[in-house]
């Protein structure tokens, strides 16, 4: 451990850098950052069969996580690129809800909350 006087000096040097970092953040351009939002939703809003085949549907980009799936939300409505019957019935309103809410992704998580806006499945 540093002696008390050296420790104070060390802390002063360390904390004197903070204003420079703060000022840099204010002037640094943020145009190269992509910030996305996601809909956090319970996996119970999907049927078990849908979950097991989630990444096999045409146009669905899904990544399996430890407790669910991360699904990309297309910018156009599902009806513009998927024929009726190509996607599970419960998935289309979820993706459309996320899209109109401005979300780029849906995080289906086993521990996430459910909503009364969408049906749930017991499995």
C-alpha positions in Angstrom: 0.0 0.0 0.0 1.2 3.5 -0.8 2.0 5.9 2.1 -0.8 8.4 2.6 1.0 11.4 0.9 1.9 9.4 -2.1 -1.6 7.9 -2.3 -3.1 11.4 -2.3 -0.8 12.5 -5.1 -1.6 9.3 -7.0 -5.4 10.0 -6.6 -5.0 13.6 -7.6 -3.3 12.6 -10.9 -5.9 10.0 -11.6 -8.9 12.2 -11.0 -7.4 15.1 -12.8 -7.8 13.1 -16.0 -11.6 12.8 -15.6 -12.4 16.3 -16.9 -10.4 15.6 -20.1 -12.3 12.3 -20.6 -15.6 14.0 -20.0 -14.8 16.9 -22.4 -13.7 14.4 -25.1 -17.0 12.6 -24.8 -18.9 15.8 -25.4 -16.9 16.7 -28.5 -16.4 13.2 -29.9 -18.6 12.4 -32.9 -21.3 9.8 -32.3 -22.3 9.4 -35.9 -20.4 6.1 -36.1 -22.4 4.4 -33.3 -25.3 2.2 -33.9 -27.6 2.0 -30.9 -30.5 -0.5 -31.1 -33.4 -1.3 -28.9 -35.0 -4.7 -28.3 -38.3 -6.1 -27.1 -37.7 -8.3 -24.1 -40.4 -11.0 -24.2 -41.0 -14.4 -22.5 -40.4 -17.5 -24.5 -43.9 -18.6 -23.5 -45.2 -16.4 -26.3 -43.9 -19.0 -28.7 -45.1 -22.5 -29.1 -42.4 -25.1 -28.3 -42.3 -26.4 -31.9 -41.7 -22.8 -33.1 -38.8 -22.4 -30.7 -37.2 -25.6 -31.8 -37.4 -24.5 -35.5 -37.0 -20.7 -35.1 -34.0 -20.3 -37.3 -35.4 -22.6 -40.0 -38.1 -20.2 -41.2 -37.4 -18.2 -44.4 -36.4 -14.6 -43.4 -36.0 -15.3 -39.7 -32.5 -14.5 -38.3 -32.4 -16.1 -34.9 -29.5 -16.7 -32.5 -29.9 -19.3 -29.8 -28.9 -18.0 -26.3 -28.6 -19.8 -23.0 -32.2 -19.1 -22.0 -33.9 -18.3 -25.3 -33.3 -16.6 -28.7 -32.3 -13.2 -30.1 -34.3 -12.5 -33.2 -33.7 -9.8 -35.8 -36.7 -7.6 -36.6 -37.0 -6.7 -40.3 -37.8 -3.1 -41.2 -40.6 -4.1 -43.5 -43.9 -5.9 -42.5 -43.7 -9.7 -42.5 -46.5 -9.8 -45.1 -44.1 -8.2 -47.7 -41.6 -11.0 -47.7 -43.3 -14.1 -46.3 -46.2 -16.0 -47.8 -49.1 -16.9 -45.6 -48.3 -20.1 -43.7 -44.5 -19.8 -44.1 -44.2 -18.4 -40.6 -45.9 -19.7 -37.4 -49.1 -17.8 -36.6 -47.8 -16.6 -33.2 -44.5 -15.2 -34.5 -46.0 -12.7 -37.0 -47.8 -10.4 -34.6 -44.7 -10.5 -32.2 -42.4 -9.3 -35.0 -44.9 -6.7 -36.2 -45.3 -5.4 -32.6 -41.5 -5.1 -32.2 -41.2 -3.3 -35.6 -43.9 -0.7 -35.0 -42.4 -0.2 -31.5 -39.1 0.8 -33.1 -37.2 -2.4 -31.9 -34.4 -3.9 -34.0 -34.4 -7.2 -32.1 -36.6 -9.4 -29.9 -35.0 -11.1 -27.0 -37.1 -14.2 -26.2 -36.0 -15.1 -22.6 -37.4 -17.8 -20.3 -37.3 -15.3 -17.4 -38.8 -12.3 -19.2 -42.3 -11.1 -18.5 -45.4 -11.9 -20.6 -47.8 -9.4 -22.0 -51.6 -9.6 -22.3 -51.2 -8.3 -25.9 -50.0 -11.7 -27.1 -51.1 -15.3 -26.5 -49.0 -17.6 -24.4 -48.2 -21.3 -24.6 -47.7 -23.9 -21.8 -44.6 -26.1 -22.4 
